[in-house]
Amino acid sequence: LARNLDRWVQCIVARVFSQTTLEDLARWSSVPVVNALSGSYHPCQVMADFQTLDERFGKLSGLRMAFVGDGNNVCNSLMLCAVRLGVSIAVAGPEGYQPDPEIVEKGRALATAALQPGEEHRRRDGAHHTIDALVAILASQPLPSFGSHDANMPGHPVHFVFAIDDAFAIVGFVQE
């Protein structure tokens, strides 16, 4: 497919379920391949999000973001892009909807590599996820998000309600 397409176009923009499909397309194509969405990442959405934030705040470096919801492709891209742009990000989601641990570790490694001498990054664990009062951005995602498949509830979306108290802390998730 890639070898045929690249004879007709100067760029391939693909929305696919499997990241492997996208990587295979890129490997066999002689033209650039843009990930418009895959099951693992959604970089175009996140680039648009950060452009909007830059327009709104006039800068990105130093901002703090909290993402609440499905630890999916959008969350993965937000984590990896945020650390590259100097944006602090905290992620919270109910049990079973946490981001891929490998991608979390990749984000932590990128963040650690970007630290200036004397700086440290803080890791927040536990059921009570604190969101700093200086968080400028709160992003959320429906559960499960488009393209997700939950074997326990086929065809029925899961709806969770979360609350943020006066201390800017996520106090819990309740399934509706």
Salt bridges, closest charged atoms under 4 A:
ASP24 OD1 - ARG27 NH2 2.61
GLU105 OE2 - ARG108 NH1 2.81
ASP125 OD2 - ARG123 NE 3.18
ASP132 OD1 - ARG64 NH1 3.12
